[in-house]
Amino acid sequence: MQSFKHNPILKLASTLVTCAVLTACSTMGAPKTNTLKACPEQRSSACTREFKPVCGFGETGKKIQSYGNACNACSDEKVLGYTAGQCK
């Protein structure tokens, strides 16, 4: 039986496992930021039906409502910006 030092498959497997563990650990404590994105000045009059929910925000920073996607949110003239995900 070959030792660990001389077996390239074991070395590769060990390296992959180490990388996976380090990646998982480094992302576990990362804060999730949900930044406010501003609507463009030129608002679209036609939007796709893609479902990527966003929460629309108005002039005073008050949540207006959830929309199916950013285009739908920004087509509402009351909405000045949005964040990813439904309003909570």
Number of C-alpha atoms within 10 A of each C-alpha: 4 8 8 11 8 9 11 12 10 14 12 11 11 13 12 12 11 12 12 12 11 11 11 11 11 10 10 8 8 8 7 7 8 10 10 15 14 15 20 12 8 8 14 12 10 9 13 9 10 11 10 13 19 22 23 32 25 16 11 7 13 10 17 16 16 21 22 17 22 24 21 22 26 25 18 16 10 13 22 21 22 30 20 19 16 16 16 7
